[in-house]
Amino acid sequence: MALTEAEKQALQEKKVKEAQTILQTTLDFLNEENFHFEQTEDYEIHFTVKGDDLPMELYINIDVDREVIRLFSVLPFKINPDNYSLMAEGTVAINDHLVNGNFDLNKDHMMMSFRMAQTYRDSLISKSVIAYILYTSLNTMDDYNDKLFMLNKGKCTLDELLAD
């Protein structure tokens, strides 16, 4: 059964209200944790975190229509085209061990990224959920970004990448 225009409007208003609540919860959490950030669009936040080695540039986006919180970060190096297959192997091996989030390769731009997504449809999202998304992502990226960088530079092997 198709929705009436009034039902579609009510649904969209509900989605916007939920997204605004999620955004405010995220902003409150980031302020409480003393992150320095900027809200770059209506539902997007950008900031950089210094890890143990490489900096991590992050975007948190609240997707109103899909009702999803997305965290996205591009790793700060370009993939050496000669090492693309090796980087793909390393990415698959790492992703196989991750519980949440994943690394991606973009062959067109020769870049790597990390992303995590969490639906909030018909859910209450607390600051502890935002903390989980953020800190799990940061820990995962910090654990692997330097190893992926070294693999890309030919300064470590696939076995060394996966050792720990």
Disulfide bonds with the S-S distance in Angstrom:
none
